Every structure is written in C-alpha cells, then in structure tokens.
Amino acid sequence: MLPPSAEVEESFSPSVARRCVEKSELADIYEKVVAGDRLSREDGLRLFQSNDLLAIGFLANLVRERFHGEKTYWVYNQHINYS
C-alpha cells in the first residue's frame, strides 16, 4: 500500500491537468491514487484502454512524485557499434 498522499496533493497548485482528470472517465482512479489505495485489475485495464493520455500521465506523475519527490534523473546511454 502506498503512503498517504496528502503532502503530494498539497504541493500541487490547481492545474488544468488535475481538473481534466477530475472530470474525466478516470476520476474514480484519480481518487484512489490520491488516497494511496491499490488499483484493481479492472482499474489497470481501464487505464490501458483509455485514450486520455493527459490523465494517465498526470496520474503516473502523482505516483512517481510520491515515491521519488520532484527530482527526475535521466540516463543517456550510448552504445557504439564498432563494426
């Protein structure tokens, strides 16, 4: 189970993305993510079948920030083929 997200939710100012998610077909999943509840298999299928990329990305970012904070790191690997 994820830790409560009160501090994550408070760090967000009201945004267009959040309002869109609250009014979308994924609003109940948003409530589960904010509460830190585990998503069901049916929730996962709905996310997979949804075309609302903005809402899915916003939900994923909420979870990412809960686990790792606001910092994001990128690893840029170069695989040089000598042949």
C-alpha positions in Angstrom: 0.0 0.0 0.0 1.3 3.4 -0.9 1.8 6.1 1.8 -1.0 8.7 2.1 -0.5 11.4 -0.5 -1.7 14.4 1.5 1.6 16.1 1.2 1.8 15.3 -2.6 -1.6 16.7 -3.2 -0.9 19.9 -1.2 2.2 20.5 -3.3 0.1 20.8 -6.5 -1.5 24.1 -7.2 -4.8 23.8 -9.0 -3.8 22.9 -12.5 -5.5 22.2 -15.8 -4.4 18.6 -15.8 -5.9 17.9 -12.4 -9.2 19.5 -13.3 -9.3 17.5 -16.5 -8.6 14.2 -14.6 -11.3 15.1 -12.0 -13.9 15.5 -14.8 -12.7 12.5 -17.0 -13.8 8.9 -17.0 -10.8 8.2 -14.8 -11.9 10.3 -11.9 -12.5 7.3 -9.6 -9.0 6.1 -10.3 -7.7 9.6 -9.5 -9.4 9.4 -6.1 -7.7 6.0 -5.4 -4.3 7.4 -6.5 -4.7 10.4 -4.3 -5.8 8.3 -1.3 -2.9 5.9 -1.8 -5.2 2.9 -2.4 -4.1 0.0 -4.5 -5.6 -0.1 -8.0 -7.6 -3.2 -9.0 -7.1 -5.2 -12.1 -10.2 -3.6 -13.7 -8.6 -0.2 -13.0 -5.5 -1.3 -14.8 -7.5 -2.5 -17.8 -9.3 0.9 -17.9 -6.0 2.8 -17.9 -4.7 0.5 -20.6 -7.8 1.0 -22.8 -8.1 4.7 -22.1 -7.2 7.2 -24.8 -6.8 10.1 -22.3 -3.0 10.4 -22.3 -3.0 13.6 -20.3 -4.9 12.0 -17.4 -2.8 8.8 -17.4 0.4 10.9 -17.4 -0.8 13.1 -14.6 -1.8 10.0 -12.5 1.6 8.4 -13.2 3.4 11.6 -12.2 1.5 11.7 -8.9 2.7 8.2 -8.0 6.3 9.0 -9.2 6.5 12.1 -7.0 5.1 10.2 -4.0 7.9 7.7 -4.3 10.8 9.9 -5.5 9.9 13.5 -4.9 10.2 16.2 -7.5 13.6 15.3 -8.8 13.9 13.4 -12.1 17.1 11.9 -13.4 17.8 10.7 -17.0 20.4 8.2 -18.0 21.7 8.8 -21.5 23.5 5.6 -22.7 25.5 5.4 -25.9 26.1 2.0 -27.3 28.6 2.4 -30.1 28.7 -0.3 -32.6 32.3 -0.7 -33.8 31.5 -3.0 -36.8 
